[in-house]
Amino acid sequence: MKMTVLMPLNPYLITATLSYLLGSIPFGYLLVRVFRGEDVRSSGSGNIGATNVARRSPALGVATLFLDAGKGFAAVLLARALFDGPQQELILTTAALFAVLGHLFPFWLKFRGGKGVATAFGSFVLIAPKSILCMVGIFLVVVAALRYVSLGSVVAAALLPLLAWGLHEYVEPKQLALLAAASLLIVWKHRHNLRRLAAGTESKLGAKQG
């Protein structure tokens, strides 16, 4: 049963808070700490995301990928279970954005989080499934061709709002604006990768990094 009785309590505030908290669970950090007794932030890129975790342990990297995507999916699913009505699509997109924000800036780790690609994938798959499918395809093509995970992530994230617009997977412009905000934040989080790409010093997939 939909808990529409919560609507007077401002569904956007409730959604943003719950989604941020879910998104801020630092699975990559926790997995490496528990299973290897290490701080993943002290090695590789210093990131808590799946790519950097995989440098320490491929299995933990895969687990991080699925868990980071899962928390974004859970945030949107929770919002859909709590709120119904004509504003639901905008509320769901708010949940997706704040799940991504939680991953990027988790207060548990002094706001030093991951880069948001997996969490965005999980968050938006319920909102814009065709766009997400295209996003994954673009990511795989870029990585397969050039072996740069960061470049694939940036290209896919940058194209996501355009895909949603082109495939008409939004109800109103505000929803598309929230999706674009998440996309821009992910691209911004990759700014150091973009600088290294421009300088020719970015690590390729499969290359060892200390």
Secondary structure, 3 states (H helix, E strand, C coil): CCCHHHHHHCHHHHHHHHHHHHHCCCHHHHHHHHHHCCCHHHCCCCCCCHHHHHHHCHHHHHHHHHHHHHHHHHHHHHHHHHCCCCCHHHHHHHHHHHHHHHHHCCHHHCCCCCCCHHHHHHHHCCCCHHHHHHHHHHHHHHHHHHCCHHHHHHHHHHHHHHHHHHCCCCCCHHHHHHHHHHHHHHHHHCHHHHHHHHHCCCCCCCCCCC
